Amino acid sequence: MPDRYSSTFANLSSPAIDAFAITPDDATDLPEITRALYIGIGGDLSVVTKEGGSVTLVNLLAGTVLPIRVRAVRATGSTAQSVVGLV
């Protein structure tokens, strides 16, 4: 399939080029650091940022795209569901 943008350099302001479902886990990091998170079902989300900071993002609305780079999404403290990592 043709891709007119295949020769352009992707950076953090570019659209995501892939996505993966995230299952919050207290012990395991994500397979890769995200460029953003999509929240399918709203709630709280406990994350570890790219730089290692831990924070709980509260009262996230369904359908929100958060431009945050995270290395992990923790189960403890998370109530949001259907979270997708955008890369």
DSSP file (Angstrom, degrees, kcal/mol; ACC not computed):
  #  RESIDUE AA STRUCTURE BP1 BP2  ACC     N-H-->O    O-->H-N    N-H-->O    O-->H-N    TCO  KAPPA ALPHA  PHI   PSI    X-CA   Y-CA   Z-CA
    1    1 A M              0   0    0      0, 0.0     2,-0.0     0, 0.0     0, 0.0   0.000 360.0 360.0 360.0 132.6    0.0    0.0    0.0
    2    2 A P        -     0   0    0      0, 0.0     2,-0.4     0, 0.0     3,-0.0  -0.336 360.0-168.9 -64.9 143.7    1.5    3.4   -0.9
    3    3 A D    >   -     0   0    0      1,-0.1     3,-1.9    -2,-0.0     4,-0.2  -0.876   8.5-167.3-135.2 100.9    2.5    5.7    2.0
    4    4 A R  T 3  S+     0   0    0     -2,-0.4     3,-0.3     1,-0.3    -1,-0.1   0.654  89.6  51.1 -65.3 -13.6    3.3    9.2    0.8
    5    5 A Y  T >  S+     0   0    0      1,-0.2     3,-1.7     2,-0.1    -1,-0.3   0.266  73.9 107.4-106.0  11.6    4.9   10.0    4.2
    6    6 A S  T <  S+     0   0    0     -3,-1.9    -1,-0.2     1,-0.3    -2,-0.1   0.750  80.6  49.7 -63.8 -23.7    7.2    7.0    4.4
    7    7 A S  T 3  S+     0   0    0     -3,-0.3    -1,-0.3    -4,-0.2     2,-0.3   0.403  91.8  97.7 -96.9   3.8   10.3    9.1    3.8
    8    8 A T  S <  S-     0   0    0     -3,-1.7     2,-0.4     1,-0.0    -3,-0.0  -0.648  78.7-112.7 -92.9 151.6    9.5   11.7    6.4
    9    9 A F        -     0   0    0     -2,-0.3     2,-0.4     1,-0.0    -2,-0.1  -0.678  26.5-137.7 -83.7 127.7   11.0   11.7    9.9
   10   10 A A        +     0   0    0     -2,-0.4     2,-0.2     4,-0.1     6,-0.0  -0.714  30.3 168.5 -85.0 132.1    8.6   11.0   12.7
   11   11 A N    >   -     0   0    0     -2,-0.4     3,-1.9     4,-0.1     0, 0.0  -0.744  52.8 -81.9-130.9-176.3    8.9   13.1   15.8
   12   12 A L  T 3  S+     0   0    0      1,-0.3     4,-0.0    -2,-0.2    -2,-0.0   0.695 127.1  53.8 -66.7 -17.7    6.8   13.7   18.9
   13   13 A S  T 3  S+     0   0    0      2,-0.1    -1,-0.3     3,-0.0     3,-0.1   0.523  92.4  94.0 -91.3  -4.4    4.6   16.2   17.2
   14   14 A S  S <  S-     0   0    0     -3,-1.9     3,-0.1     1,-0.1    -4,-0.1  -0.421  90.5 -90.5 -78.1 159.4    3.8   13.7   14.4
   15   15 A P        -     0   0    0      0, 0.0    -1,-0.1     0, 0.0    -4,-0.1  -0.309  53.9 -88.3 -63.4 154.9    0.7   11.5   14.5
   16   16 A A        -     0   0    0      1,-0.1     3,-0.1    -3,-0.1    -4,-0.0  -0.330  31.8-160.6 -61.0 147.2    1.2    8.1   16.2
   17   17 A I  S    S+     0   0    0      1,-0.2     2,-0.3    -3,-0.1    -1,-0.1   0.484  70.4  11.4-109.6  -6.9    2.3    5.4   13.8
   18   18 A D        -     0   0    0      2,-0.0    69,-2.6     0, 0.0     2,-0.3  -0.969  61.2-157.8-159.3 169.9    1.2    2.4   15.9
   19   19 A A  E     -A   86   0A   0     -2,-0.3     2,-0.3    67,-0.2    67,-0.2  -0.986   3.0-168.3-151.9 154.9   -0.8    1.5   19.0
   20   20 A F  E     -A   85   0A   0     65,-2.0    65,-3.3    -2,-0.3     2,-0.1  -0.995  29.8-107.3-148.2 146.3   -1.1   -1.3   21.5
   21   21 A A  E     -A   84   0A   0     -2,-0.3     2,-0.5    63,-0.2    63,-0.2  -0.458  33.4-144.9 -70.1 142.1   -3.6   -2.3   24.3
   22   22 A I  E     -A   83   0A   0     61,-2.7    61,-0.6    -2,-0.1    60,-0.1  -0.949  13.0-168.1-115.1 126.1   -2.4   -1.7   27.8
   23   23 A T        -     0   0    0     -2,-0.5    50,-0.2    59,-0.1    52,-0.1  -0.958  33.6-119.7-106.0 113.5   -3.2   -3.9   30.7
   24   24 A P        +     0   0    0      0, 0.0     2,-0.3     0, 0.0    50,-0.3  -0.250  39.1 178.3 -55.1 138.1   -2.2   -2.2   33.9
   25   25 A D        -     0   0    0     48,-2.6    48,-0.2     3,-0.2     5,-0.0  -0.991  30.8-149.8-147.8 131.5    0.4   -4.2   35.8
   26   26 A D  S    S+     0   0    0     -2,-0.3    48,-0.1    48,-0.2    -1,-0.1   0.644  97.9  31.8 -77.4 -14.3    2.2   -3.5   39.1
   27   27 A A  S    S+     0   0    0      1,-0.1     2,-0.4     2,-0.0    -1,-0.2   0.653 105.9  69.1-116.4 -21.1    5.3   -5.4   38.2
   28   28 A T        -     0   0    0     45,-0.1    45,-0.4     1,-0.0    -3,-0.2  -0.863  64.6-141.2-113.7 134.5    5.8   -5.1   34.4
   29   29 A D        -     0   0    0     -2,-0.4    43,-0.2     1,-0.1    -2,-0.0  -0.382  37.8 -89.0 -79.0 165.8    6.7   -2.1   32.3
   30   30 A L        -     0   0    0     41,-2.9    -1,-0.1     1,-0.1     3,-0.1  -0.288  36.3-110.3 -69.2 160.1    5.2   -1.5   28.9
   31   31 A P  S    S+     0   0    0      0, 0.0     2,-0.3     0, 0.0    -1,-0.1   0.766  99.1   1.1 -66.7 -23.6    6.9   -3.0   25.8
   32   32 A E  S    S-     0   0    0     38,-0.1     2,-0.2    39,-0.1    38,-0.1  -0.981  87.8 -89.7-156.8 158.6    7.9    0.5   24.7
   33   33 A I        -     0   0    0     -2,-0.3    38,-0.2    -3,-0.1    36,-0.1  -0.504  48.8-126.3 -72.0 135.1    7.6    4.1   26.0
   34   34 A T        -     0   0    0     36,-1.9    53,-0.2    -2,-0.2     3,-0.1  -0.305  14.9-153.8 -80.4 163.2    4.4    5.7   24.7
   35   35 A R  S    S-     0   0    0     51,-3.5     2,-0.3     1,-0.5    52,-0.2   0.631  84.3 -15.4 -98.1 -29.4    4.0    9.0   22.9
   36   36 A A  E     -B   86   0A   0     50,-1.5    50,-2.9    31,-0.2    -1,-0.5  -0.969  63.7-124.4-164.0 166.9    0.5    9.3   24.2
   37   37 A L  E     -BC  85  66A   0     29,-2.2    29,-3.2    -2,-0.3     2,-0.5  -0.971  11.6-150.9-123.0 140.1   -2.3    7.4   25.9
   38   38 A Y  E     -BC  84  65A   0     46,-2.7    46,-2.3    -2,-0.4     2,-0.7  -0.943  12.0-149.1-106.5 131.5   -5.9    6.9   24.8
   39   39 A I  E     +B   83   0A   0     25,-2.7    24,-3.3    -2,-0.5    25,-0.5  -0.897  17.1 178.2-104.1 113.0   -8.5    6.4   27.6
   40   40 A G  E    S+     0   0A   0     42,-0.9     2,-0.5    41,-0.8    42,-0.2   0.913  76.6  25.1 -80.0 -45.5  -11.4    4.2   26.5
   41   41 A I  E    S-B   81   0A   0     40,-2.7    40,-2.1    21,-0.1    -1,-0.3  -0.989  94.5-118.7-123.4 123.0  -13.3    4.1   29.7
   42   42 A G        +     0   0    0     -2,-0.5     2,-0.3    38,-0.2    19,-0.2   0.003  58.5  93.6 -64.1 163.3  -12.8    7.0   32.1
   43   43 A G  E    S-D   60   0B   0     17,-1.4    17,-2.7    37,-0.1     2,-0.3  -0.978  74.4 -35.8 152.9-157.6  -11.4    6.9   35.7
   44   44 A D  E     -     0   0B   0     -2,-0.3    36,-2.8    15,-0.2    35,-2.4  -0.668  46.9-160.6 -95.7 153.5   -8.0    7.2   37.4
   45   45 A L  E     -D   57   0B   0     12,-2.4    12,-3.2    -2,-0.3     2,-0.6  -0.964   6.6-154.7-140.6 121.0   -4.7    6.0   35.9
   46   46 A S  E     +DE  56  74B   0     28,-0.6    28,-2.7    -2,-0.4     2,-0.3  -0.844  28.7 172.5 -95.6 119.6   -1.5    5.4   37.8
   47   47 A V  E     -DE  55  73B   0      8,-2.9     8,-2.2    -2,-0.6     2,-0.5  -0.841  35.3-139.1-128.1 160.7    1.5    5.7   35.6
   48   48 A V  E     -DE  54  72B   0     24,-2.5    23,-2.9    -2,-0.3    24,-1.5  -0.993  34.4-135.1-114.7 121.4    5.3    5.8   35.7
   49   49 A T  E >   - E   0  70B   0      4,-3.1     3,-1.9    -2,-0.5    21,-0.3  -0.149  26.6 -98.4 -72.2 169.0    6.6    8.5   33.4
   50   50 A K  T 3  S+     0   0    0     19,-2.1    20,-0.1     1,-0.3    -1,-0.1   0.859 126.8  49.5 -53.4 -38.5    9.5    8.1   30.9
   51   51 A E  T 3  S-     0   0    0     18,-0.3    -1,-0.3     2,-0.1    19,-0.1   0.443 125.5-100.5 -85.8   0.0   11.8    9.7   33.5
   52   52 A G  S <  S+     0   0    0     -3,-1.9     2,-0.2     1,-0.3    -2,-0.1   0.475  72.3 142.5  99.8   2.5   10.6    7.5   36.3
   53   53 A G        -     0   0    0     -5,-0.0    -4,-3.1     1,-0.0     2,-0.5  -0.562  41.4-141.0 -77.8 141.3    8.2    9.7   38.1
   54   54 A S  E     +D   48   0B   0     -6,-0.2     2,-0.3    -2,-0.2    -6,-0.2  -0.877  31.3 157.4-104.3 133.2    5.1    8.1   39.6
   55   55 A V  E     -D   47   0B   0     -8,-2.2    -8,-2.9    -2,-0.5     2,-0.6  -0.994  35.3-136.6-152.5 147.0    1.8    9.9   39.4
   56   56 A T  E     -D   46   0B   0     -2,-0.3     2,-0.6   -10,-0.2   -10,-0.3  -0.945  16.9-151.0-107.1 120.7   -1.9    9.1   39.4
   57   57 A L  E     -D   45   0B   0    -12,-3.2   -12,-2.4    -2,-0.6     3,-0.4  -0.813  23.6-150.9 -89.6 118.9   -4.0   11.0   36.8
   58   58 A V  E     +     0   0B   0     -2,-0.6   -14,-0.2   -14,-0.2    20,-0.0  -0.633  57.9   5.8-102.9 151.3   -7.5   11.4   38.3
   59   59 A N  E    S-     0   0B   0     -2,-0.3    -1,-0.2     1,-0.2   -15,-0.2   0.839  73.6-179.0  55.3  42.6  -10.9   11.7   36.8
   60   60 A L  E     -D   43   0B   0    -17,-2.7   -17,-1.4    -3,-0.4     2,-0.3  -0.511  22.6-127.0 -71.8 139.2   -9.9   11.1   33.2
   61   61 A L    >   -     0   0    0    -19,-0.2     3,-1.6    -2,-0.2   -22,-0.2  -0.612  25.8 -99.5 -88.1 146.5  -12.7   11.3   30.7
   62   62 A A  T 3  S+     0   0    0     -2,-0.3   -22,-0.2     1,-0.2   -21,-0.1  -0.367 109.7  28.7 -59.2 139.9  -13.5    8.5   28.2
   63   63 A G  T 3  S+     0   0    0    -24,-3.3    -1,-0.2     1,-0.3     2,-0.2   0.455  87.4 142.9  87.2   1.6  -12.1    9.3   24.8
   64   64 A T    <   -     0   0    0     -3,-1.6   -25,-2.7   -25,-0.5     2,-0.6  -0.532  39.6-154.2 -77.3 138.7   -9.3   11.5   26.1
   65   65 A V  E     -C   38   0A   0    -27,-0.2   -27,-0.2    -2,-0.2    -3,-0.0  -0.973  11.9-159.8-109.4 119.5   -5.9   11.4   24.4
   66   66 A L  E     -C   37   0A   0    -29,-3.2   -29,-2.2    -2,-0.6     2,-2.2  -0.882  13.6-143.9-102.4 119.4   -3.1   12.3   26.9
   67   67 A P        +     0   0    0      0, 0.0     2,-0.4     0, 0.0   -31,-0.2  -0.467  56.3 129.2 -80.7  71.9    0.1   13.5   25.4
   68   68 A I        -     0   0    0     -2,-2.2     2,-0.7   -31,-0.0    -2,-0.1  -0.989  55.3-137.4-131.6 134.8    2.3   11.8   28.1
   69   69 A R        +     0   0    0     -2,-0.4   -19,-2.1   -36,-0.1     2,-0.3  -0.813  33.6 174.7 -92.6 116.9    5.3    9.5   27.6
   70   70 A V  E     -E   49   0B   0     -2,-0.7   -36,-1.9   -21,-0.3   -21,-0.3  -0.912  33.1-164.8-125.6 151.2    5.0    6.6   30.1
   71   71 A R  E    S+     0   0B   0    -23,-2.9   -41,-2.9    -2,-0.3     2,-0.3   0.590  80.0  17.6-103.0 -17.6    7.0    3.5   30.7
   72   72 A A  E     -E   48   0B   0    -24,-1.5   -24,-2.5   -43,-0.2     2,-0.5  -0.996  53.0-152.9-154.0 150.3    4.4    1.7   32.9
   73   73 A V  E     -E   47   0B   0    -45,-0.4   -48,-2.6    -2,-0.3   -26,-0.2  -0.989  28.3-145.9-122.8 118.3    0.8    1.8   33.8
   74   74 A R  E     -E   46   0B   0    -28,-2.7   -28,-0.6    -2,-0.5   -48,-0.2  -0.594  11.8-146.2 -90.8 144.8    0.2    0.4   37.3
   75   75 A A  S >  S+     0   0    0     -2,-0.2     3,-2.0     2,-0.1     2,-0.3   0.905  81.7  82.4 -72.4 -43.6   -2.9   -1.6   38.4
   76   76 A T  T 3  S+     0   0    0      1,-0.3    -2,-0.1   -31,-0.0     3,-0.1  -0.489 106.8  12.0 -66.4 122.7   -2.9   -0.2   41.9
   77   77 A G  T 3  S+     0   0    0     -2,-0.3     2,-0.5     1,-0.3    -1,-0.3   0.366 102.7 115.8  92.0  -3.9   -4.6    3.1   41.8
   78   78 A S    <   +     0   0    0     -3,-2.0    -1,-0.3   -33,-0.2   -33,-0.2  -0.855  21.7 155.3-103.9 131.2   -6.0    2.7   38.3
   79   79 A T        +     0   0    0    -35,-2.4   -34,-0.2    -2,-0.5    -1,-0.1   0.488  46.6 103.7-121.9 -15.8   -9.7    2.5   37.5
   80   80 A A        -     0   0    0    -36,-2.8     2,-0.3     1,-0.0   -38,-0.2  -0.355  55.7-162.6 -64.5 149.8   -9.6    3.7   33.9
   81   81 A Q  E     + B   0  41A   0    -40,-2.1   -40,-2.7     1,-0.2   -41,-0.8  -0.821  56.6  38.8-132.9 170.6  -10.1    0.9   31.3
   82   82 A S  E    S+     0   0A   0     -2,-0.3   -42,-0.9   -42,-0.2     2,-0.3   0.923  73.5 177.0  53.4  48.9   -9.5    0.2   27.7
   83   83 A V  E     -AB  22  39A   0    -61,-0.6   -61,-2.7   -44,-0.2     2,-0.4  -0.665  12.0-163.2 -86.0 136.9   -6.3    2.1   27.7
   84   84 A V  E     -AB  21  38A   0    -46,-2.3   -46,-2.7    -2,-0.3     2,-0.5  -0.979  12.8-138.7-124.1 132.0   -4.3    2.2   24.5
   85   85 A G  E     -AB  20  37A   0    -65,-3.3   -65,-2.0    -2,-0.4     2,-0.5  -0.781  16.7-154.1 -87.1 128.8   -0.6    3.2   24.1
   86   86 A L  E      AB  19  36A   0    -50,-2.9   -51,-3.5    -2,-0.5   -50,-1.5  -0.893 360.0 360.0-104.6 132.0    0.1    5.4   21.1
   87   87 A V              0   0    0    -69,-2.6   -68,-0.2    -2,-0.5    -1,-0.1   0.340 360.0 360.0-130.3 360.0    3.6    5.3   19.7
